[in-house]
């Protein structure tokens, strides 16, 4: 009998990706995204439901988001399907693209950067300021870079 998948964190690929996000974050920063133990599906659910924003994109020439937890989806006002079809550059305003590209390149070279702050825009045009962002390279099970991720828990809407 096949089970019905209702939430992104229930998909095998997302469960696996969640493990890569967790391990990569710890590898680069020495810290944990979540201080939990459990089976991979439980950890995937906890990451998806976490009170912070967690996003990642792949290694395409114009990287596409491949993960956004519930807080990210709420902040950008998008469904999982919409978010995971969006080039990550579209999450930033055009005026900050050059700085964003420079920071992605710096993180690719160093493994991670922290204390990044910038302005972002939701799908409906709401602007918000993100603070104290950590950006890191996501590593697969062979320690090969398979994307980049960002974590932040501080944001405020700009009126």
VENBELVEN-V397463 format. One record per backbone hydrogen bond with DSSP energy under -1.0 kcal/mol. NH is the residue of the N-H (numbers start at 1). CO is the residue of the C=O. E is the energy in kcal/mol with one decimal. If there is no record, write none. Layout:
NH CO E
NH CO E
This chain:
10 7 -2.0
11 8 -2.0
15 11 -2.5
16 12 -2.5
17 13 -2.3
18 14 -2.6
19 15 -1.5
20 16 -1.9
21 17 -2.7
22 18 -2.4
23 19 -2.8
24 20 -2.5
25 21 -2.3
26 22 -2.0
27 23 -2.5
28 24 -2.4
29 25 -2.6
30 26 -2.0
36 34 -1.3
43 39 -2.0
44 40 -2.6
45 41 -2.1
46 42 -2.5
47 43 -2.5
48 44 -2.1
49 45 -2.3
53 152 -3.1
55 150 -2.2
56 67 -2.0
57 148 -2.6
58 64 -1.8
65 86 -2.7
66 56 -2.5
67 56 -1.4
69 54 -2.3
70 48 -2.3
73 69 -2.5
74 70 -2.5
75 71 -2.6
76 72 -2.8
78 73 -2.1
83 79 -2.9
84 80 -2.6
85 82 -1.2
86 83 -1.4
88 63 -2.6
90 87 -1.8
91 88 -1.9
92 89 -1.4
96 93 -1.7
97 94 -1.3
100 96 -2.5
101 97 -2.9
102 98 -2.1
103 99 -2.3
104 100 -2.5
105 101 -2.1
106 102 -2.3
107 103 -2.7
108 104 -2.1
109 105 -1.8
110 106 -2.9
111 107 -2.7
113 135 -2.6
116 133 -2.2
118 130 -1.8
120 128 -3.1
121 91 -1.2
122 126 -3.2
123 76 -2.3
125 122 -1.6
128 120 -2.6
129 156 -3.2
130 118 -3.1
131 154 -2.7
133 116 -3.0
134 151 -2.5
135 113 -2.4
136 149 -2.4
137 111 -2.4
138 147 -2.7
140 144 -2.6
143 140 -2.0
146 138 -3.1
148 57 -1.6
149 136 -2.8
150 55 -2.6
151 134 -2.2
152 53 -1.9
156 129 -1.8
158 127 -2.6
